Structure formats: structure tokens, C-alpha cells
Amino acid sequence: MVAAVVVLAGGLVLSVAAAVTVGPADLSLGTVWLVITGHLGLTSADVPLLRDHIVWELRLPRVLGAALVGAGLAACGAVMQTVTRNPLADPYLLGVSSGASLGAVAVLVLGLGAGAAALTGGAFVGALAAFAVVVAAAGRRAVLRPTRVVLAGVAVAQLCAALTTFVIIWAAHPHATQSITFWLSGSLARVDWTALGWATPLLAAGFAVILRCARALNAFAFGEEAAAALGVDVGRVRWLLLVTTALLTAVLVSISGAIGFVGLILPHAVRRFTGPDHRRLLPVVVLAGAIFLIWVDTAARTLFEPRELPVGVLTALIGVPAFVLLLRRGDRNT
């Protein structure tokens, strides 16, 4: 398994470098290398200003953002499916995505701010507010049961979706409606170094918490009673993981919009190779999610140039047949 992680890590580095070269401007790996090492102070090669801008300001942050979002969605999906013991769980089950969408729409339509920072901030606040409502609705006597959380998440998601539609119809003008629709379908076009700067430490902290709970997740796979018998503090660990995945989802949605199916499909696909042990599953699914979304986003921005597809559209087009295939193979094995 160590070899698989090393291979995937190498594949991730190559994917980042190769994806940056793909696009209307003809760039080579050598140019990308010179621009990156130049900005890091390792070389002083003279690269034309336009190429430097394309690599450093446009493509590299977007590709790195795709890697972070793909890794985060896949990790959250793996955790949610185990904690809720629901194979259909994904990061959006808690209503966080819909809350983030409502927050972003409020910023865009109601004029609560301007620019990518305001949009990201609005989405983040909306996501956290939605999760707070879910916890308040599902919690009873400080006890948070997965089934109640899922039901509350579905209800909050429907409420946020209805409010989002109401705000768009009531207040948006045509240009804002187009921008909102594109963002709601998932897009990494707004990712820049500022977004990466505040999102990366939060995502790294979330990944560390999840990886630290790998043994507890193995116990959860056998049920709460079995986990408790194995010495796991079921209530505390479950709260910790639910809050962590909600915060991670809030960060991811705030920088990329709603990108579905990554958190649903990849954990199931990776389990077929790693088995259910989360000490093996989590590192592999994180790397696989990062590589997957890098290339899906690259396809979304280049397949129909000069137009760009929302990356959420492509993940749905890939995810639905992949999910059906996994279901059919699962039926043959049972």
C-alpha cells in the first residue's frame, strides 16, 4: 500500500504540472518549471510576462485548487459514509452545500459585497449557518444521532434551495443570474492565491483530524456498539468527525461551488482496491480525488473552447454511469 501511495503522489505532482500546460496558450513543462522556480526564488530565468501571468496567476492556482477540492470531497465522502453508515452519503448530505449556495447568492444578488473574496466569505458564512441549523434541529439532550442529522440536513438543504430560488427570482438581474447559475453548478475559475492561502491550512487541519481517527472509523464500520466495545468514545468521535467534515465542506464549497458525485463515487471505487481499512483507504482516496478533479476541471475548461463547462456538470456526467457500474458489480459480488 505504501507503494500505491508513492505512485499516486508522483502521479499528483505530474498531473499538476501537465494540467498547467493545457489550454489555449502553448506552454511547455519547461516554461512551467521556470515560472514556478522563479517565483520561489530558485532560478532567475527570464520568462515573458504574459506566460508568467498565465502560469502563476491563472492556471497554477486553479489546478492546485482543483486538487484540494477533489481531495477534500473524496475524504469527506469516505468519512460520511462510515459515520452515518449510509453508502449514499456525501459531503452535501448535511445541507452545507445548499447553505453555501444561499450565502453566495445573497452576496451576488443583494449587493452585500463585491469580488471573489465577498463571494467566498458569503458562501462560507452560509455553510456554517446551515450546519448550525442542522445541529440545532437534530440535537436532543446533547446527543447527535446520524439518522437525525441526515434528515435534518435534507430538510435544511431543501429550505436553502427554496430560499436561493426565491432570492434569484425576486432580485437578480440577467447578468447576475448567469453568474449565479454557473457558480451553483461548480466552478474553479475564481480560485486564486488568496483563496488558497486561507483554505489550505483549514483543509490540512481537517485532513489531519480525519487521518487521526482512521482506527475509530474502522470500528464505526462494525456499528456503534462494536465501536464502544473496542474502546471508542462513540459520541465524542462522531461529533468530532461530523463537525470536521461540515467545516471542510464549507471551505470547499466556498471556493468551488457545488461539485457533486466526487464524494459519493470515489470512496466506493477506491474501497474496491484498498478494502475497508481506513488507514489504507483515506490516503489513497485523498490522492485519487485530487488527481481526478484536476483532470475533470482541465477537461471542463478546454473541451469546448472558448466556452467553459461548469465542472459539476462533468462530474455528474462521469459520476452517474460510474455509480451504476459500481452498483452492478456490487450485485454480482453478493
N, C-alpha and C positions, 0 to 999 in steps of 0.2 A: 504493500500500500504506500510505503514511503516513495517507492519508485514512481508510482502513479501521480503522487502529489508533485514530485520534482518535474515530471514530464509536463503536467498541466501548468505548473508555474512557468516553465520555459515557454510553453505554448501561449500563455497570457502575455508575456513580455513581447514575443514575436507578433502576436495579434495587435497589441497596442502600436508597435512600430509600423506594421504593414497597413493597418487601418488608416493611420495618419497620412499615408501616401496616396490613398484612394480618394479621388474627387476630380472636379473639373481642371484644377491646376496640376500640371505634370510635375510631381515631386518624386525624388528617389529616396531610398533608405539612407543614403549618404548625406543628403541635404537635411533630412530629419535629424540624423545623428549630430550634424554640425550645429544645427539650431539649438537642440536641447543642451548639448555640452557647452555651447557658447553662453547660454543663459545661466548655466550652472557655474560658469567661470572656469571651466576645464580647458577650453580652447578659445582661440581668438580669430577663427576663420571669418572671412568677410562674405556673408550671405546676403543677397539682395533683400532690401527692406520688405518688399511685398511678400516674398517667400517666407521670410522670418515671421511676418504678421500672420500669414495663413497657418503656419505650423504652430506657433506659440500662442497666438490669441484665439484662433478659431478651432482648429482640428484637435490639437492635443488635449485641451481641457474637456472638449466634448467626448473624446474617446475614453479618457480617464473617468469622466462622469458616467458613461455607459458601463464601464467595468464596475464601478462602485454600486450603481443601481442594480445591475444584474446579480452581483454577489449578495447584496443585501436582500433583494426579493427572494432569491433562492434559499438563503439561510432562514429567513423569517417563515417561509413556507414549510421548510422541514420541521422547524420548532412548533409551529401552529398545528400541523397535522398530528404531531405526537402529543402535545399538551392537551388538545381538545379531543384526541382520539377520533378525529374526523378526517378521512382521506381526501375530502373535498375542501379542506381548509386552506386558505391562502392569506397573504398579508392584508387583504382588503376585507376580510370577514368581520373585523371589529368596527367597521364603519369609518375607519380613519381616513380612507381614501376619499370618501364622499364628503367628509368634513373639510379635508384639504381643498377639494374642488370648490366647496361653498366659500371658503375663505379667499381663494384666489379670484373667484368671480366677484366677490364683494369689493376686492381691491380694484379690479379692472372696470367694473360697471359703475360702481358708486363713487369712483374717484377718491378712494381713501389713500391713495399713494400713486407713485409713478416709477416705472422702471422695473428691471428684473428683481432688484432687492425687495421692493414693496410686494411684488407678486409672491416671491418666495416666503417673505415674512407672513403675508396673509394666509398662504396655504399652511404654513407651519402652525400658526395660531388656530386655524380652523381644525386641523387634525387633532391637536391636543384637546381642544374644546369638545370635539366629538367623542374622543376616548373618555374624557371626564364624564360626559353624559352617560356613556355606556356603563362605566364603572358604577355610577350613582344608581342607574336603573337596575343593574344586575346584582349589586352587592346587597347582602342581607346579613345583619349582625356580623359585619366584618368578614363574612365568608363569600368567596367568589367562585361559583361553580362554572365549569366550562360551558355546560349547556345553556345556562342563563346568560353567560357572556355572549355566546354566539347569537342567541335570539335577540338580545338587546342590541348587538351590533347590526344585525339585519334591519331591525326597526329604525335605528338611528340612520343607517345608510339610506333607507327609503325616505326618511324625513329630510335629510340633507339634499338628496337628489331632487325632491319636490321643491324645496326652497331655492335650489340653484336654478331650476327651470323657471320658477316664478320671477326671480330677480332678472334673469336674462330677458324674458318676455316683457317684463314691466319697464326695464330701464335701459337695456342695451341698444346701441345704435349698430348698424350693419357691420362696420369695421370691427367693433369690439366683439360682436357675436362670432365673427370669423376667427379672431384670435382665441377666444374662449373655447370654441369648439375644437380647434387644433390642439390647444393645451390639454383639454379634458381627454383627448384621445392618446395622450402620451407623447412627449417630445423632449429631446435633449438639446434642442437648439439654443436654449437660454443658459446652458451650463457655462460658467466662466471660472476664472481662478478664485474670485471672491466666494462663489458658492462652494467650490471645492475646499476652500480654506476653512470654512466653518463646518462643513458637513463631514469632512474626513475624520477629524478627531472624535466626533459623536459616533460615527459608524464604527470606527476602530474600537471604541469603548464597548459598543453593543456587541460586536463580534467576540470580544474578549469574555464578556459575561456569558454569552451563549456557549462558547467553547468550554468554559469552565464548568458548565452544567451538563456536559456531554454524558457523564456517568448517570446523573439523575434522569436525563431523558431516556436512557436505556431502561431504567427502572419504570418510568412512566409508561413505556410501551407495553408493560405487562399489567397495567391497571394501578389505580391509586392504592388499593390495599396491599398489593405486592410491593409497590414502591415504599410504602410506610414500613412494611416488614423488613425491607432492605436498609432501613435507617434514613430514608429521605424525609426531610421535613416537607411534606407534600404541599401544605398551604403556602408556606413561605416561598418555596422554589417556584410554584405555579404562578404566584403573584409576580415574582421577580421576572420570570420569562414573559408573561403576558405584557407587563409594563415595558419591558425592554423591546419586544417586537413591535409594540404600538409606537414607541418613540422612534425606533428605526424606520418604520413605515412612514411616519410623519415626515422625517427628514428626507426619505427617498421621494415621496410624492411631492414634497415642496420644491424639489429641484427638477423633477422629470414629468410631473403629471401622473395620470393613472395608466400604468402599464400592466396589463393583466396577463395571466397564464404562466409567467415565468416562475412565480412562487408555487403554482399548482403543479406544473408538469415536471420541472427539473428534479425536485426531490424524488418523485416516483421513478424517473428514468435512472437517476444515479443509484438508487437503492438496488436496482437490478444488478449492478456491478459491485457495489461495496457491501451489500447486506444491510441489516437494520442497525448495526452498531454505530452510534452517533460519533464515536471517536474517529471512525473512518469516514462516515457519511458527511459530516459538517465541513471538513477541509476540502473534500472533493467537490461538494455541491457549491461551495463558495467560488472556487476557481472555475468550475464549469459554467456557473451563472454569469460570471464576469466575461468569459470568452464568448458565450452565447449572445449576450446583449451587445457586445462590441460589434459583432458581425451583422446582427439584425439591424442595428442602427446604421451601420455603414450601407447596408442594402437599402434602407429606408430613405437615405439622403442621396443615393446615386442611381437607383434603378430607373427612375422616371425624371431625370434631369431635364429641364431646370426645376421641375416641381419636386416637392419633398413629401413623402408619406408620413403621417404620424406613426411612430414606432409601435404604438399599441395596436394599430391595425395589422401590422405584420406579425406581431407575436400572437394575435388571435388567429390569423390565417395559418400559422405554423402550429399553434397550440391545440386547436380543435382536432385536426386529424391525428396529431401525435397522441392526444388523450384517448381517442377512440382506439388507436392501435394498442396502447398500453392496456386498455380495458379488455380487448380481445385476447391479448397474450395472457392477461391475468386469468381469464376464463379458462384458457387451455391448461393452465397450471393447477387449476383447482378441481 
